[in-house]
């Protein structure tokens, strides 16, 4: 075969221009390292999902009227926009919110403009007296807090807020930060609390007071003034400087009487009623939620904030002010990326060690270098396509560890074989490298294309999950293309530069003196660097010195024995076994046996298959306890119930628990179940977050999920609140594990049926779920002021005037601003607290107004023209895609399978009778899971067709193509057997992706084997001999590539981690097993390992067997 001196021109050019290649390599290394350092780093990729929200305000309107008057007309126009994926809305008292979700690839700016246009079209159908037009805004899903800074101490909250604002101003000055939200603070407010009786006696109205305050609190520009040749600006400064000025304002009534404001009202420089509470480990705190800008480096932002915090604490904060950070995403990100980096290094070491045994140290280094060079090329490309360094990109590099060396293995192994075999023919290393690259170029190119084929369909994964997951196939495609360049440009140059003939004699005569001199120099440099306080580099040099001595004194002998004894014996054994396998009718028996195995495995999968999950179940880093009290509950009562829950949680966790880092409580604000909603204030909701310590600092073997069930049991006796215990999830946002969606047009019918469904499912006591929670509130308490229009008209007052007077009296009205330095605070006018919170006083409220008929000032009590009714109304009305909907949801408890629970619910719902006008279906996570399954099925079919096309193009033979494609079948058998034996949960998203990717990985070996058998047959070698010789020639690279691929993934699959920085810096490797990475990527890793292991074993025998059957049938047909 070596007589056909084919060359690949690119490789030949590289060998002839070695210096240029080495310069190019240096540039790649420099730019790759620079990009590695500067590329933004985050734990998960930021998702840009085109989502637009339309908010409309219409005071004094019930949820049902908001729905009919505002929500429906806007929805109707929005739904007609092309590219809209889903429209959901929420109609509440005085407010409508419509969320429009577009297809993930839709341009955000265009989406926003389309929605604006649709809203504009709707304006003619909206009420004419809306105070403001509907607002259209983009939802930025990257706006989640990257950390929470908690301030507390032995001082008043207003003092703490002052220091919080200092810190807020500093952090908001960083370019990486969008904003900083302060939670749990008291907001300053200038209160004008009017005494209703004194105001009535003075015959004043709210309007009189408002006019007087606004008239006095003004700065007016009066033009310019020429003075002594200089033009000066003339200003009248009348803004309030202190509260006494406000108290002494003279208010003129409609009768002309003048009254000092302090005679009818209490003017207080105080605070708004507290809208939210925050606690850190049981202490009242003020929390700063830090929001990062999209695309900025999370680690850099975090480091800047922490450095600034140290300076401010030292220079501006008093000693009794304590600062604690919680929810620090940079900590998780740093740990995740560090672990993945360590896994890459560990996998690289494993791969290189395997290569050493088969190819020797020099060749192993050539091949091993393809890993960092390919990654450097990838890092040059990634910033150009707006990729950040996140756990998905890093996993892609780990996935590629054992694959990127495949091309290099084939090229270097073929070069080594031709160079060794051509020794008698005086073939130089230059000739050998050129011939070797040319000989295997087409099969290697074909193998690389088939490897890439499954990843191209994955680039078009639709939806939010696809947007999240596409980082893996995109990074792999870039890295694998880079590995092809490395194999044909750099590796041949390395071979020409360093590859030499070696045998036992030359090895035994290796000068010991040279070895010890080299190791001694490295050791001396290491000692010097230790004194220079550069421990990492020093320890690396000393480690290299030890490795050099060990390799030359012991290691090389082991490698030589392995290469010259074990490998030849293995090859000879394989040759004998293959010869026996190919005799007589045995190939048919083996074929039928394999088909039978496939059928049996499929049957067993259906009977005793592993648990099926959507995404892998992670051990939580955070546990969230959500409390929801009845609609209308005051914040003070919500806080009191939350304190009871906190006490029970602290008792459950125990004192000084090393596994717990902190417990953070948010009441009213920051209590939403959506991690993207940090600003909405809901007085009846609270959230308690339990943050666990880092994985390496926890008790060994601890399952943090065990705390969730303990907390559920501890809180079970709190009857005042609807309580849900959830955990942080890894991966893209998905729906609830159990989400029963009830839709109907008639609201009353919808409410009745949804309540019946809830009671029915709860009565079944299905293990693994909590009592269902409805997102529909039916008992929101209301006080309705019913105006007698005829009486009001006869009194000369309108309903609008009544409404505004009542609103000002109870809720208050901001009538001006009080400036203090650079800050402004609202001046709010209303009745005194005891008067505005009493219903009788409300009815006695004097309506002071100007009679529009007589023009005279009048004053009548509210009870003259209106009465009060006590009612319960709907809290909100939800709609999805223009239909009213009520969602009944639950989480799945630890230890239970969501798919099994959903299957049980679907089965039970078939027996539930309901009107045909009502639709009941399971959505949420199930909907996302079905979409993922459908896509991965299509991707698998498309990838097989792509591989089929590539193989047919290469071989021009359907039979040879089908022989190679059987390897995909072998890999699937291996995956199923592996998951059944170990009963690992099979993740539809992660393991499913692994199955699709396996198709391209496993066929590469078959391509090379068939290519070599065909080449031998063309040279006239008899068929059986050609099959045996060709298979024997390719067994070494086949075993190498398979072993490299498996060992590259083993550290991640088992969660084996070594801290290499700690090892070389402090001689503390911090070896541990487990962590978030193994939880999330373990199923995908094991899928590849199981499939590759089984497919490789069968390839060594099944491909030759199938080839033998094919040739035998062909020869029989010809005869």
N, C-alpha and C positions, 0 to 999 in steps of 0.2 A: 504493500500500500504506500510505502514511503517513496516509491519511485515516481509517483505522480506529484511533481513538485509544484503544486498550486500555491499561489501566494495571495494574500489579502493586501491590497495596495496601501491602505491606511497604516497597517501594521508595519509593512516594509518601510514606508516613509518615516515612521516613528523610530524604527531601529537605526535607520541611516542618519537620523537627526536627534541623537540622544540628548545633546546639550539643550536643544530647544524644548524637548519633552520635560527635562528636569526643571528648567526655568518655568515652564507652564505649571508643573506640579507645585513649585514654590508659591506661585501666584494664587493657585487654587487654595493652598493651605492658608495663606495670609488672609484672603478675602473670606474664606469659610469660617475661620476663627473670629474674624471681626464681626461677621453677621451673627455668629453664635452668641457673642457677647452682647450685641446691641439689639437683637430681635426681641420684641415684646414677649413677656412670659406670663402665662396664666394657667390655672388648673384646667379649666374647660374652655373651648373656643367660644367667643362671643357670637351669639346668634343674631343675625339681622333678619328679622321676620317682618315684612311689610304689614304693619298693623296700625290702623288709624282709629282714633276715638273722637266721637262727636258728642259734645256736652251741651245741654240746653237747660236754661233756668227759667221757670215760670212760677213765681211765688204764689202761694195760696191755692195750689192745685193738687188734687188727690192723685195717687198713683194711676188709677184707672183713667182719669181725665188726661194726665200726662201721656199715657199710652195712646189714647185716641187722638188727642190734639197735636201731639208733637212726634212721638216715636214712630207711629205708623206712617205718616206722610213722608218722613225722612227715609225710613227703611225702604219704602217702595221705590224711591228713586235710586238709592244706593245699590239695591239688589240687581239692578239692570246693568251695572258696570261690568265689563268683561274682566276676567281675572280674579273676581271676588270668590274666595273659597268659603267663607263663613261670615254670617252677620249675627251677632248676639246683642241683646239690649237689656237694659234694666231701667224700669220706670218706677221712681220712688216719689215721695212727697216733694213737690216743687222742682223736681230734677229728672232729666232724662239723659241716659248715657248709652251710646251705641258704639260697639266695637266692631270694626270691619277688618277681617283678616284676609289678605291677598295670598296668592300663590308665592312660595318663598323666593322665586327668582324674579318677581315683579319689582320694578324700580320704585323705591320708597317715595321719592319726590313726585313721580308721576301718579302714584297711588293717592298721595295726599291731595294733589290737584284735582284728580277725578272725583274724589269724595267732596271736595269744596264745591265743585261744579254741581254735583247732585244735590247738595244742601241748598245751594242758591236756587235751584229749580223748585225746591220744596217750599221756599219762603212764602209764596202766594197762598199756600195751604195752611200756614201756621198762624196762630193768633196774632192780631195786630198790636196788642198791648204787651208783648214780651219786652222785658226791660233791656235785654241785649240780644244780639243775634247769636245763633248757635256757634260754638267754637270748634274748630277742627285742628287736632293735634296728632303728632306722630308719637307712638309708644316706643320708647327706647328700652329694649329688654336688657341692655347692658347696665342700666341704672339700678344696680343693687349694691347695698353697702359692702365695701371691701373690708371694713372693720368698724367696730363700735368702741368709742372712747368714753369711758364712764368716769365722771367726776363726783366725788362725795367728800364730806368732811364735817367737822363740828362748827358749822356756820349756816346762816340762812340760805335758802335756795336762790334768792335774788343775788346774793354775793357770789354764789357758785356760778350763776348764769353769767355774771360779769366776766369771770375768768374763762368760762366756756366760749364767750363771744371773742375774747382775745385769741383763743386757740382756733376758733372758726375762721377768723379773718386771716390768720397765718396759713392755715391749710388750704383755704380757697385761693390763696395766691399761687399755689403750685399749678403748673400747666397741665399736670396729669389729672387734676381734680375738677369735676363739674360743680359740685356744691357740697355743703355740709349741713345736714338737718339737725336741729337741736330738739330733743324729746325730753319731756318731764320737767321743763322749766316753767317758771311763772312769767307771763308776758305783761309788761307794764301797760297800764291803761289809766287815763284821767277820767274819773267817773263823775258825772253830774247826776246824782240820785235825787230826783225831785219828790217832794212830799205832795201827794195828790191833793190833800186838803188845803194846804197853804197855797198851792198853785190855783186852786179853784177860788179861794177867797180873794186872791190878787187878780182874778180874772185874766190869767195868763194862759197861753197855749204853748205846746211844744214848739210850734213854728216861731212864736215870739222869742223864745230862748235861743233857738237855732240862729235866727237872724242876728240877734244881739252878739252872740259869740263869734259868728263868722265876720261880722262887721268890725269887731275889735281885733281879731287875730289875723291881721293882714300887713304885708309889706308891699308898698305901692311905689312904682317908678313914676316920678313926677317930671321927667324930661331931663334937660341939661341946663347948666347955669355957668355963664361966663364970669370969671372972677380973676382980675389981675393978669389978664392975658392967658388964662388957663381955663379950658372947658371942663367942668366937673359934672358928674352924674348926680342928679338929685333924687333921693329915695326917702320915702316915709316908712320908717321901721316901726311897725305896731304889733309884731308877734309877741305872744305871751312869753315872759321870762321866768315867771314863777306862778305858783298856784294862787297866791294872794291876789294877783291881778285878775284872775278868773272870778274869784269870789266877789270882787268889788265891781264887777260889770253891772251896769244899770240896764235893766230890761224894761222896755216900754210896752204896756198892754195896749189892746185895741181901743180902750177908753181914754188912753193918753196918760194913764197913771204910770209912774216910774217906781220900779222895785229893784232892790239890790239882789243879785242872783243868790247870794248866800242866805237870804231871808226865806227863800222857797225851796232851796236844795242843799244837799250836802255835797261839797266838792272835795273829792279824795284823790290823792296821787297814790294809786294802788295797783292792783293786778287783776287781770281777767280771771274769771273762774277757771280753775285748772282743768285743762282739756285732756291731759294725759298724765300717767304716772310711769316711772321707770325705777327698777330696783336691780341692784347687782349684789348677789349673794346675801339678799335680805336687807341691804342698806338702800335708803332712798338716794337716788343718783340723778344727775343730769347726763343724758347720753348724747354723744355726737355721732350721727351716722354719716360716714364718709362715702360719697358716691364718686367713682372714678369715671373719667371720660373713656368713651369707646376707643379701642385700639392702642391705648397707652399701656406702658409697661407696669404691670401690677407690683412686681417686686421693687422696682425703682420708686414707685409712688409710696409704697409702704415704708421703705427705708428712709425716704425724705421726711415722712410724717413722724416717725419714731425719733429721728435725729432732732427735728424741730421741737418735739415734745420734751426731750431731755433738756434742751436749752431754755425753753419757756418755764419748765418746772424749776429750774435752778435760778432763773433771773426774775420771774414775774409771779410765780405761784407761792403762796404762803406754805409753811411746813405742814400745817394741819389740813391741807387740801390733798386728798389722795386721788391718784389716777390709775385706772386699770383698763386694759384693752381686752375686749372679747370679740368673738366672731371674726378673728383675723384670717382673712382668706389667703394672705401671703404666706402664712405659716403652713397651711395645707398645700398650697401651690409649691412652696419651696421643698417641702417634704416629698411630695409626689414626684417632682422633677428630679430631685436628688436621688430618690430610690430608683427611678427609671434610668438615670445616668449610670448609677452603680450597676444596674441590671445589664445595661449595654456593655459595660466594661467586663462584667463577669461572663456574659455570653461570648464576648470577643475572646476572652482567655480560653474558655472551653473549646470554641471553634478552632482556635490556633493550636491548642494542644492536640486535638484530633488530627489536624493537618500534619503536625510534626510526626506523628506515628506512621502516617501513610506516605509522607512526601519528604521527610527530613526537615531540619530547622530552617535552612535557607529558603527552600520552596514554600514552606509554611508561612514564612515572613512575607514572601512575595504575594501570596494569596491573601493573607491576613490584612495586608495594607489596603486591599480593595475596599475593606469596610470603612475605615476613616476617610479615604479619598472619595468614595461614593457619597458619604454623608456630607463632606465638605462641599462637594458639587451641589448637593441638595440644598444646603444652607445658603448657597449663593442665589439659588432660584426662589426659595420660599418667600423672602420678603417682597419680591417682585410680584407675587400673586396674593399679597396681603394675608399671608399665613403668619400666625403667631407660634411661639413654642408652647405647646400645651400637651397634655397627657396623650392625646390621640396621635399627634405628630411623633412624640417620643416612642409610643408603642409601635408605630409604623417602622421606626428604625430598628427596634428589637425584633419585630416580625421579619424584617429584611436581613437581619444578621446572618442567618444561615443560608439565605437565598442569594445575596449579592456576591457571595464567594463562589457560587456555582459556575458562572462563566469563567472566572479566573482559575478555578480548579481544573476545568476541562482543558483550557489553553495551556496552563503550566504543566499539568500532568502529561498532556500530549507532547509538549516540548521536551520534558524530561525523558519520556519514553523514546522519542525519535533520537534525541541526543545520545542516550545510553545505547540503543540498538545500532545506531550509526557510527559507533566508535571505530569499528573495524573498517568502515567505508570512508573514514576521515571526514565525516560531516561535522562542520564547525557549529558552535552554539548559535551564531548568527543565522546560518542556514536552517538549523533545526527550529529556531523560533519562527522564522518566516514560513517554513513548510507547515509547522504545526498549526499556526493561526489560519493559514489558507485551507488546510485540510478540514478543520472543524467549524469554519465560519458559518456555513449554511445551516448545519444542524443546531449550532449554538444560537444563531439568529432566530431560527424557527422556534427553538425552545424558549427563548426570551419572549418572543411574541405570544406564544401560547400561554406563558406565565402571566403576561400582562392582560391577555384577553378577558379573564374574569373580572378584572378590576375596572375596565372601561364601562361596563354596564352599571357598576356600583357608583360611578360618578353621577349618574342620573337618578339616584335614589330620591324620590319625591318627599315633600312635606318637611316638617320640622326635624324629624328624626334623620331624614336624608341630609338636611343641611348640616346637622351635627356630625354624622358619620362620614361624610364625603372627604374629610381630612385624611382618613386612613388610605383609601384607594389613590387619592391624588398624590400623597407623599410617597407611597410605594411605587407608583408609576415613575415619578421623577427619580427616585433612588435606583430603581432597576435599570432605567435607561442610562443612568450614570455608571452603573456597574458594567454595562456593556462597553462603554467608552474606556473604562479602566482596564478591562480584560484585554482589549485589542490595541490600546495605545501605551498604557503604563506598564502592565505586567510583562509584555515581551521585552521591553527595555530593561526592566529589573533582571529578567532572566539572562539577557545578553551580558549585562554588567557583572552579575554575581554567580551565575550557575557554573559549576565545575564538576568534573568527574570525581566521584568518591568511591572508595572501597574499604574493606576492613583494614587493609595494610596501612593505607594513608591515615586512617583514623587512629589506629593504634600508635602511629608515630607522631601524633600531634604534640608539639613542644609544650611540656608542662610549664617550663619557665615563662613562656609568653603568656600563658593563661594566668599565672599568679601575678605577673607584672601588671597585666591589664586590670585584674580584680583589685590589686593593691592600690593602683592609681585611683580607681573609682572610690575605694574605701577612704583613702586620704582626702579626696575632694569632699566626700560626704562628711567627714569629721570637721573639716574647715568650715563647711556650710552650716554645720550645727553650731559652731562658735559664732558664726555670722547671723545666727537666729533665723535660718531658713530651713526649718526642720523637714518640710515636705520634700523638697528637692534632695536634701541630704539623705533622707531615708530611702528615697527611690534609688539613688546611686548605690547605696550600700546593698539594697535588695538586688540590684542588677549584678553587683559584684558576686553575691552569693549564688545567683542563678548561673552566672558564667562558670564559676568553679564547679558547681554541681553538674551542669550540662556536660562540661568537658571531661570530668572525672567519672561521672556515673551515667548521666542522661544519654549521651551519644551511644554508649554501648548498648543501652536498652533499646534505643531507636533502631540501631543497626540490626540487632537480633530480631526485633519485630519485623523489620523490612525484609531481611534476608532469610528468616526462618518461618515466622508465623504467617506472613502474607503469602509466600509461595505455597505453604502447606494448605492455607485456606483456598487459594486459587485452584490447586490440584484437587482438593476435596470437592469444590464446586464443579470442576470439570467432570469428575467421575459421577457425581450425582446427576448432573444435567444429561450426561451420556445415557444413564439408566432411564431417566425420565422420558427421553425422546425415543426410546425403543418401542417397536410394535404398536399396540393399541393403547399404551399408557397415556399418551397425550389426550386421547378422547376421555379416558377415565378421569383424568385430572380436571379437564374442562367441565364434565358433568358434575364432578364433586364440588367444584367452585360455584357452579350455578345452584346446586342444591344448598350449599352453605348460604348463599345470598337469600334464597327463599326462606330458609329456616331463621335467619337473622331477622328478616322482616316480620315473620310471624311472632317471634319472641319479643320484638320491639312493641308490637301491639298488645302482647300479654303482660310483659314484665318490663316495659320501657322505663326510662328514668323520668323524674318530674320535669315538666315543661314549664319554663318561665319566659317572660318577655325580655326583660333585662335582668342581669344577675342581681341577686339579693345581697346588698352590702350590709356589713356591720356598721351601725350608725356612728358618725362623729358628733352628731347633734340629735337630740330628741326634742320634739316640739309638742307642748301641751296646749291645745286651743280650748278656750272657754267661751261659750256663747250663751248669754242670758237672754230672757225674753226681750223682744223689741221694746224700746222705751225705757229700759232700766237705766237708772242714773249712774254716772261714772263712779260716784262714791260707793254705791252698793256693789257695783261690779268689782271695785277694788277690794271691798271687804271679803267678798266670796273668793277672790283670787288669793288673798292672804291666807285663807283657810287651806286652799289647794297647795300653796307654797309650803306651808307648815308640814303637810302630809308628805310632800315630795322630799323635803329635807330629812324627815324621819325615815323615809324609804332609802334614801341614798346613804344615810349615816354620816357621822361627823368625821372630818379629816380623811375623806375618801380620796386616795391618790389617783383614782381613775377619773375623778371629776375635776375639771378645770374651773368651771364657773356655772352659776345659775342666773339667768337674766330674765327679768319680768317686764313686760310692756302692757299697759292697760290703755285701751281706747285708740292710741296711735301706735303704729308699728305692730298691730295685733292681727293683721290680715293673714289668711292662709297663703296668699300670693306673695312670693318673695320680691315681686316687682312693685308692690304697693306698700310704700313706707310713709305715705303722707295722709291717707284717709283717716279721719277721726270717727270711730264708732264706739259710742259710750257703753254698749252692752257686750263688748268683746275684749278678751285679754289673751296674751300668749306668754307662756313660760318656756324658756329655752335652756335645756341642759347641755352644756358643752363638755365633751369628754376630753381627757388628756390625749396627747399624741400617742399613736399606736405603740411606739417603742417604749413609752413611759408607763404604759398600763401593766397591770398584773398579767403575767404570761398565761395565755390560753383564755383570757377573759372574752366573753361574748357580750358586747354592750347591749345587744338586742334583749338580753335577759332583763335589763332594767325596765324595758317598755311594759312588759306584762306586770311587773311588780307595781309600777306607777299606775297602770289601769286599775288594778285591784285596790290600791290605796285610795284612789279618787272615786271609786264606785258609789260611795255613800253620799256624795255631794249631789243633792237632788235639785238645787236651784239652777244648775247650769248644764248645758249640753256639752259634754267633754269628749275631745278626740285626742288620741296620742299617736303622733306620727314621727317619722324619722327623715333625715336628709336623704335624698336619692342621688345616685350617680347616673350621669347620662343626661339626655335631653329631657325637657319637660314633657310629661305625658299626663293623660287624664287619671282620674281616681281608679284604683283597682276594681272597685265595685261602683258602678254608676248606672242607675236605672233611670232612664229618661222617659217621662210621661208627657205627651203632647196632646193638645186638643184646642179647639177654637173657643168653645164655651168655657169661661173661667170657672164658673161654679161647678160645672161637671168635672173640670180638670182637678179642682181642689178635692172634691169628694173621692174621685177615683184614686188620686195619688195617696190620700190618707188611708184608703182601703189597702192599696198595694203595700204601703209601709207597715200597716198592722199585720197584714198577711205574712210578709217575709219575716218580720220580727217574731211572729208566733211560731215559726218553724224552728227557731233556735238553731240555725245553721252554724256549725262550729267554724270558728276562724274569723267571724266578722262581728263588729259592734252593732248595736241598734242603728238602723238607718237614720240618716239625718237629712231633713228636707231643707232646701234653700228658699222655701216660701214661708213667709211670716203672715199668719192670719189674725193675730191678736195684738196689733199695734194700738196702744191706747191713745185716744184723741179727745180733745175738748173742742167741740164745734161751736163757733159763734154764728148763730143763725140770725141774719138781719131781716127784719120785717120791712120789706121795700116800700110798701104803701105808707107805713108810719114814718119811715125815714124821709121819704119824699115830702110828706106833709110837714116835717120838721125842717126841711131845707138842707138835708145832708145826704150825701151819696154813700153807697156801699164802699167805694174806694176810700173815701175820707175816714169811714169807720175802721176799715182795715188798716190804714196807715197809722191811725192814732193808737189802735190796739198793739200793732207791731212795735211802734216806738216805745209804748208803755212797758211792754213785757220783754221783748228781745233787745230793745235799745237801738239807737241809730248813731252812727258815727257822724258827727256834725263838723269836725275840724281836726287839725293835727297840732300837737304840742311838740315843739322842736327843743331838743336838749343836745347841744353840740352837733354832731353829724347825724344823730338818730332822731326819728320822728315817732311819736306815740299817739294812738287814737284818743280823741275826746268823745266820750259816749254819753248820750242823753237817754234817760229812762226813769221809771219810778224806783223808789227805794225797794230793797230786796224783800222786806216783809210784806210790802203792799202788792208787789207784782206777782207774788207766789200764792196769793189768797184769792180763791174764786169769787167770794163775796165782794172783795175789794175790786176785783176785775169788773164785776157787774156795776159797781158804783163809780167806775172810772168816768170822770167828766169828759165828755166830748166837747172840747172848746173849738168852735169853728165860726167862720163868717157865713152868715145866711146869704146865699147867692141871690135870694129874691129881695130881701129888705136891705141888704148891705150892712146889717147890724151884727155885732158880736153876740154869739149865743153860747150857752153852756147847758148841756143836758146829760144825765147819766146814761151809760151804755144800755142799761136795762130798759130804757124808754123805747129803744128801737131794735133791740136784739135780745135773745135768750141763749143760754148755754145748754148743749146736749153732750152727754157722755157716750162715746162710741168706740168700738174697735174696728180698725180698718186693716187693709193689706199693707204689709211693710214694703213690698215691692212686687212688680210683675216682670217676670223674665220671659224673654222671647229668643228663639233661635231659628234663623232662616225664615222669618216672618210668621212663625207659629209660637203660640204660648207654650211654655214648657216649665215643668217642675222636675228638679233633679233630686233623686234619693241616693245618697252616697254612703260609703263606709270604707275604712281602711281594712287591710287584711292583717290579722294578728301574726306574730312571729311563729314560725313553724308550720304555717299552713300555705297551701298552694292556691294562688289567685285563679288559675285556670280551672282547677277542680271545683272551686266555690262558684265561679261563674257558670260552669256547666250545670251544677246543681240548681242554681237560681233559674236558669233558662228552662230546665226541666219542670220546676215547680210552677213557673209563670204560665206554662201551657195549660195548667189546670185552673188558672185564675180567669174568671169570666168578667168581661168588661164591655162597655158599649163600643160599637164599631167606630164611633166618632172619636174614640180615644186610642192613641197609639202608644204602645209600651215596648221599649227596646233597651238592650244593654249597650252603652257607649263607653266613653272614657278610655281607659287603657285597652279594653277589648277592641275598640275601633282602631286604635293605633296599631295594635298587634296584628289584626287581620290585614291591614294595609301593608305592613312590613312583610308578612308571609306571602302575600300576593306578589309584591315586588321582587322578593328574593327568589321566588319560584320562576318568575319571568327572567330574572337576571341569570339564573342557573341555565335555563334553556338557551338564552342568547349566548352565554359564554361557551357552551358546548358547540353551538353552531359556528362561532368564531374560531374555536380551536379546530373544528372539523374542516373549515375552509382553509386554514393555514396548512394543515397537514396534507390535504388533498393537493394544494398548490405545490408543496415540497415534493411529495412522493408520486403525484399523478397516479395514485392507486387508492381505490376505495377500501380494498381489503387491508392494506397496510395501515391505513387511517383507522379502521375499526379495531385492528389489533391494539394500536396505541391507546385509543379511547377507552378500552376496557379498564385501563388503570384508574379512570375516574370511578368506575364501579367498585374496584378494589378498595379505593380510599373511603368510599361511603360505608362499605362493610366494616372497615376498620374503625371508623368513627362510631358506628352503632354498637359494635362489640365493646369498645372502650367505655362508652357512657353507660352501657348496661351492666358491665362487670363492676364498675366503681360507683354506680348509681349517683353520678354527678348530675345536678340539674342541667338540662339542655336549654340554653338561652336562644330564643328564636332570633333575636337581633345579632348577638355576638357569635354564637355557634353557627347560626345560619350563614353569616358572612364567611366564616371559616370554611364551611362546606363548599360555598361558591368558589372561594380562592383556591381550595385544594385542587380543583380541576386543572388549573394551569400549572401547579407545582409538580404534580405527580407525572404528567405526561412527558416532561423533559427527558427523563431517563429512558423512556421507551423510544423516543425519537433517536437518541444517540445509539441505542442498541440496534435498532432496525437499520439505521444508516450504515453502521459498520458491517452488519451481516450482508446487506446488499452489496457493499463494496467488495467484500471477499468473494461473494458469488460471481461478481462481474470479472474477477481475476481468474475464475475457473475452479475455485475451491468447491468441492462437493458440498451439497446442501447441509447435511448433518454436521460435517466438520466446520462449515462456515458459521452455522448457528452457535456451535460450542466455542469456537475461537473468538468470534465477534462478541459473544456474551462475556467470555473470560477477559477479553481486552477491556470491556466497559465496566466490569464489576467494581474496579477500584474507584473510578469517579462516581459511580452510582452510590456505593457505600459511603463515600466521602460526603457527597452532597446531602444525602439523607441524614447522616449522622450530624453534620454541621447544622442542618435545618432544625433537627430535634434538640440538640444541645443548646442552640442559640435561644430557644424558647423555654427550656427547662427551668432556669432561675425564676422567670416570671410565672410559670405554671405552678410551681410549688411555693412561690413567695420567698425564695431564698435571697437574702440581701446582706451585702457587706458594705460598710461605709469606708470607701477607699481613702477619702480625705482624712477621716479619723484614723485610719490605719497608718498612713504615712506621716500624718501630723503629730499624733499623740500615741501611736501604737495601740489604738483602741478601735478595733474594727466594728464593734456594735453589731455583731451577727444576730439576725433575727429572721423569723419566718412569718409570712402573712402580710397584712396591710391592705389598703384600698386598691392598690394596683392589681394584686392577685385576684381580688374579688371581682373586679370589673373585667379584666382581660384574661383571667384564668380559663373560662369556658372556651374562648377563641383559641387560646394557646393549646389547650388539650385537644381541641378539634383537629388542629394541624398535626399535633404529635401523633394522635391515634391513627389518623388517616395516612400520614406519611410512613409511619412504622409498618403498618399492614400492607400498604400499596407497594412499598419497596421490597418487602419479602416476597410478595406474589409476583412482582415485576421480574425478579431474577429467574423465575421458573415459568410463569404464565405467558410472558411475551415470547420466549423461545418455543413454548408448547404451541401457542396459537400460530406462530410463524411456521412451525413444522406441519401443523394441520393444513394451513393455507397452501404451502408448497406441495404437500402430498396430494391434496385434491386437484391442484393445478396440473401436476405431473400425470395424475391418473386421467384427467380429462384430455390431456394432449395425447396420451397413449391410446 
